[in-house]
Amino acid sequence: MTTKSQRDELLAEMTRVGRENSDATVIYHAAVATQLGLHPTDYKMLSILDRMGPLSAGEVARHSGLATASVTNLIDRLEDKGFVQRVADPADRRRVLVRVIVDREDVAAGRASMQAALDRLLKRYSNAELAVIADFLGRNADRLRTATEHLKC
């Protein structure tokens, strides 16, 4: 049985390691972006496009929280550097989608290395533990998206 004091200590530890994880994540992604010659926002947009698949500029704006004009400039920068391309929507040829160019060696090599390291870390956990971690991460991402929406003026 956990006492209130033990629970308070555990919650404080969760806050501390959560912040530490967030800091390390942001710093890592900023370093990768710099290595690829990208702004961190542009780099994270690649992640969103990679995860969600081809999106229209309007959909990119909705998923990123960026203004449409900013998204157009972001897409132009990524296209100029060879990270994305504009393609016709197969369902509506009048509509343009943005898709990640997946065969870039510089991106693929980094992703493979990080995936291998993550796979080694995840082997430490049981399926039940992984389910709890996945639930927490998903709910936390939802919490952060909601908080981001409230910050918009």
N, C-alpha and C positions, 0 to 999 in steps of 0.2 A: 504494500500500500504506500502510495506517495503522499507525503505531507505537503501542506500548502507551501512551506519554505522550500522543499525540494522542487516543487512545481515552479515556483518563482525563479529559482536558480536555473532550472532547465529552460524556461522561457527567456531569461536573460541571455543564456548561452546561445539559444536559437537566434535571437536578435543579433548577437555579436557575430556568429559564424555566417549568418545570412548577409550581413553587411560586408563581411570579409569576402564572401563568395561574389557578391555583386561588384565590389571594387575590382577583384581579380578578373572578373569577366569583362568589365568595361575596359580595363587596361590592356588585357590580351587582345580584344577585338580592335582597339585603337592601334596597337602595334602591328597587327596583321594588315589593317587598312593602310597604314603608313608604308609597310613593306610592298604592298601592291600599288602604291601611288594613288590611293583613294582617300577621300574624306571618310571618317567613321560612319557618317549617315549614309553615304553612298554604299559603303561596304555592307552595312546592315540591310540596306534595301536589296542587295544581292541575296542575302540570306532569306528574306521574305519571299522574293521571287523564286528562289530555289525550292523553298518549302511548299509554296502555294501553286507553283506552276505559272504559266504565262498569264499576265493580267493587263487590263487596259490602264492607261494613265490615271483615269478616275478611280479605278479599283486600288491602284498603288497609293493614291492620295488617301483613300479611306482606311487602308490597312496600316499606313505609316503615320497618319495624323498630320502629314505635311500639306501645305497649300498646293493647289493644282499647278500654279506657276512654278513653284519650287520643284515639283515633281517633273515637269517638262524639262527644266534645266538639269536636274539630276539624271534623267534618262539620256539626255544629250551627252553629258559627261561620260556616263557609263558606256554609251554606244561608241563615242569617239575613242575610248580606251580599249574597245574590243571585248567588253564584259557582257553586253546584252545586244540584242537586235530587235528591231521592230518587225513584226510579221503580221500578215493578214489573219484575222480570226476565221478559222475554217467554217464556223457556223454563220458568220456574217462578214463577207469580204469587205464591207465598207468600214468595219471596225478594225482598229489596229491594236495588237497586243505586244507586250514587251516580254521577251523570254531571255533567260540566262544562256550564254554560250557555255556549254558544259565541258567542252574539250580543252579548256585552258589548262596547261600543265602546271602553272604556278598555283592555281587554285586547287586543282585535284590533288597535288602532292601534299599540300598543307592539310587538306581535309582528311586524307587517308591517314596521315600521321596522328592527327588528333582523334580520329575515330578509333584507331588501334589503342591509344592511351585510354580512351573512355571505356573501350571493351575490357581492358585489363582491370580498370577500377570497378566496373559493374559486376565482374565475376565474383567479387567479395560478398555480394548480397544474394539472399534467397529470392525466389520469385515473389513471395509475400512481401518482403522488404522492398523490392523493386516496385511493386504495385503501390505501396504507400508513398514512396519517393515520387513516382510518376503522378499520383494524385495530388500531392503537395505542389509539385512544380507546375502542373496545369492550373490548379486553383490560384497559385501565386501569380502566374502570368495573367490570368483573368483579373485579379485584384489590381495589378499594375496597369493594365489597359484601362480599367475603370478610373483609376486615379489620374491617369494621363488625360482622359476625356474631361475630367473635372478641372484640370489645369488650363484648358483652352479657354481663352477669353473671347 
